[in-house]
Every structure is written in C-alpha cells, then in structure tokens.
Amino acid sequence: MEGVGAGAGFRKELVSRLLHAHFKDDKTKVSGDSLQLMAELLKIFVVEAAVRAVRQAQAEDAILVDVDQLEKVLPQLLLDF
C-alpha cells in the first residue's frame, strides 16, 4: 500500500497477480472493474486489521503493535469478512 490516506490502495497489477495465483485455469480473465473492487476490498481489510490490532494493543497497555495483537484479532476479522 502507498499509505493509509483515502487515495492509497493496492495497484491493479498486484491484485491481478494475487487472483491469478489461485485460479485453476490460466486463461481466466478478470475485468478492470473486478480488479478495482478487489483492490478496494483488500484496502478495507488491511486497514480494519490494523485498527483492530491497535485497539488490542491499547487494551493490553502495549506501547507498540506487534504480530501478537494481529494474531489475536485475525480470527474474528476473518469471520467478519
């Protein structure tokens, strides 16, 4: 990601490569609108994960957010998405 601002997000090329890595048929195509939608969904997911990890760290009176907080919030985050 380029940053956390409103205009920041994942590049379509990256999203396309991520999607195609999991397709069974190499000839599968994804439209530009679908790539844009997936990029937005990924951005929302990553920002939400970061926010939840920060809240978890605050609840634990931790000064820094690390992998431990992310691991604690990830199961519920995955269920929510």
N, C-alpha and C positions, 0 to 999 in steps of 0.2 A: 504494500500500500504506500501511497505517496505521502500520507499524513492522515490526520483524523478530521480534517475540515470537510465541509459539505460537498466540495467538488472532488475530494480524494476517493480513490477506489481501486479496484483491480482492473488491469488492462484486459481488453477483449482477447488478446493473443494468449495471455496466461490462462484465462478461463477456458478458452477453446482447447488448449493443450491438456488441462486438467480433465475436462469432459472426455476428450478423445482417448485419454489414457485408460478409461474404463469402458469404452464401447467395445462390444464383441466384433462388430463389423467395421473394418477400416473405412468403408465407403459411406458411413453415416455422416450426415451433414447437419449443421446447426445454423439456424438463421441468425442474422445480426441482432434482431430483437430478442431472441432467446439468450444470446450471449450477454446482452446488456442487462436483461432481467437476472440472470445468474450472477453477474458481477455485483449487482445491487444486493442480492440476497447474501452473497459472501461478505460484502462490506458490513451489512447489518449484523450478521452472525459474529464476525470478528469484533466489532465494536461492543456488542452485547456481552461477549465473553470477557472482554477487558473490563467493562463496567462491573460485571458480577465479581470478577476476581478482585477488583479494588474494594468493593463492598465487603467481601470475605476477609480481605487483609485488615480492613478497618475494624471489623468485628473481632478479629484476633489481636488487635492493637499492634499489628506489624507495621514497621516503617516502610518496607518495600514489598511489592507484589512479586511473588516468585511462582515457580511451577506448582508448588504445593497448593496455593489458593486456586489456581486454574484447574488442577485436578479435582478439587473439592466441588467446584461449581459445574464442571463439564457434564456429569450425568444428567442433572436437571436441565441444563441448557439443551442437550441433545433431545431430551424428551419434549421440550417446548418447541423445538423446530421440527 
